[in-house]
Each structure stands twice: as C-alpha cells, then as structure tokens.
C-alpha cells in the first residue's frame, strides 16, 4: 500500500532515520520537521521549524496520511533542575504546538502518532502492565510521561485519529541501547546490572517500524497503545542473550552501588538501568499484530547477524 505524505516531527534521530527510510519506499513524500537543514535525499525533504512557533511548516501538514511526533530531549542525563525543565518542555511544547496547528487545517492528518514512553508504568516485578489495567508509577520520569500525554490529548481533533505510542527500548544495530550493551559484553563487563531481576521493555527496531505502519490502517484503534515486545526479559536474561549470541560466556556483573558511581561520572541516572519495566502490548496482540521478533534471542541474533 502506498501513501501520499508522511510527516516526521523531530525526525533526525535514530528512530526517525529508520522511519524516513522505510516510508520513503512506500510514500510519495516524506517530510522531516527539523531545527537543522538537511540535503534532500530522494523523496525525503526537511522543513525547518523550531518546535515552538507556527510557521510555513504548518501548511505541510495538510493532507498528510500520518504525522509522527518524535520530539524530546534525551533522558540519558543527570536530572538537574535545568535538564528536567528541558526534558519536559522539549516534549510538551512541540506536542501542544502540533495540536494547535492541526485544529486550523482544512484537511488535517488522518493519523497522529505521538511516540511517548512505556516508562510511565510503575516499577513492576510481579506482573506485566498493559493498557487496560496498568498502574501509573511515580517520580520524575513518570511526571514527564504524564505531562507529555496530557498535552497530546488536550485538544479535540475530530478529523484526526490520535495514538500515544508508549515505546519500549528500541533495539537495533546502529544506535540506541544495543551498541552500548554490546560494548560492555565485548570488554567482559556484560554481566547483570544491579540484582539483574529488573524487567526490560524492549522492541526490535523493525517491529517498532511495522507497528507504526500497521496502525495507519487500524481505524478502530486510538488512545494509548504499548509498543513493546510480547516477551519482556529481565536484565540478567538480556545480558545473557547478548553474551550467548556474541560468543562470550562470561561477563562481570555491576552491583547497584557501583552503578551509582558510574552514573554520576558519565552524567546519567541509575533509574534508567534499575527500574523494572514490565509492559505487555495487549492492544497490539488483541488486534492481531504479529511481531517478527517476539523473543529476545531472535532479536539479538538478527541484530548481530546484520551488523557491519
């Protein structure tokens, strides 16, 4: 199936690049809204915006089949007051801006997907959290997610279906978490982090892309959707899978106290590693979405086999 126009707001990052490449082969045009100018590549073009104010970019939203909002400062940093403000504003401000822009369009996007985060759920080691009965957690990262989704749903847009896609950790070969975990394994440090019992929400990059494309034609689905693999794993199981696939049988574990020191040195927060994120993609499964890489061993094997 082909599409006329796909818009990626804040699409210069890792996932945005994957989506632009994927949709460029099945859409007439792919437009990236970005703060930085880019040379046009085939039918992928970049329109400048600052994510804060309306401009000529608004007219590009007219007639779009899909708008994907990927805006947001990387949370891999220390949660200083300044960083906290930037993390929240970099999500809420562009989301609210897009909503206000869509309200005034003659032919608004048919579907607007806001890629949010599955970290909105509570720390869970007892059972998975799904869209129906999942419990919202507490703390700064959860406050970010709540403000983010509130800004997304605050505008009534009767002609635009909206999906808040609560994304897990995207595992892929070129960027994101996986190359960093692989480096730990290579240097013999690929053991469990903390007690290793914390669950990791993950999704293979191809399943993340196919979920977004699949949602275009699922007209009955709107609201919150979890985008995570159906088989969550513990941190210990994840590191074991990477070691096994790479052929390194042993990895030194990193206790929580050492993680705290390391996190302070490299400028991040231990919560990103130690929080147990156990999330189930109930809506995707209930509506028949088929994951290509539903198990961690399959996903890791694929990523490593195609690395260059």
Steps between C-alpha positions, in 0.01 A plus 500: 500500500631845415445831676506859384676681783669400827614769746770437763522773762843489661598218267879545489574245772558127487136387474410792275771398254370144489143617446598747228684228309216253541221733393698651212447175309121494547405870513514772237675734741647492849544834676717543808436801724839590641698781657793418272496525120570179310577422138201341329542125443265368235147563621614579857511875563557714809292801599637732768308558822600590854243280673366807681332731251271467199648566159488397136546138612135491614372481141706184448267319739207543260394169347753285687419133543708486816670740739754346738630715785842388624605817681672480836834564666695183581428390859848348530629782720510613862165625620610850593231768518609640162502157333161415651349815354654431159385138502140599573485807274661319205204260506205709612564815295530336153207268574276790600623699198407219260158463659423869461623495140283203407186669640519765227562275201248435224620146439690393815710183533293182508710353781728665755732272693682651795789272591503513880651257751403176672690618806176666612405179681609418853804293592365148446654163581171327589302512174496687169330836456265539204280775358187376679610447860857632513586720798671835448816543706646800681819704472646743250502276191135413557412868549660567161292230333177623657559861398597379152183297450278768655629753246427248224143423599396850613379605153189346346583430136196327347660447158830364634530166675757514779722228646742545788751227422670402825828376358740266674878503453559466126770242428686541172840478344608859450398702805305500822555261789619189318844616378578622852400168656700314237809704587465392863489138386805544277705631791394226739262726694178353362363352820182596678452857620382530858330176606406433135137430591363824359297456181598670177240625255648449158387492140698415185539801271316327215203418721489863615486616137243241397280584799482862384419404140245240615317757713425714192239249388364403842231766502333372816814545713558829676629621836782327683686209336801319646779430251717238667587142414251247642773321695668731749828378650694577812824693479686177578325316214568787258872503576514120477337511157753754370796305646373175352443646153840671501681191628624635833392269785582725793443863595585679821188620684462861609351541850259786568751697710752496216231603252429805715863608480522429128176684427628809679826487303340466156211735579194276509254353751497145640119495465548450127668167576345380825130576456302184417295570188270205435246601238266295282382619154144380560329715236743394225456134592122525535472651151719240332831679458772243435846571637784393276739494794296412806775324693825656613723224359350550153537876521861495619599241241351712222668819618841337531475310170442823310753722677769647277 
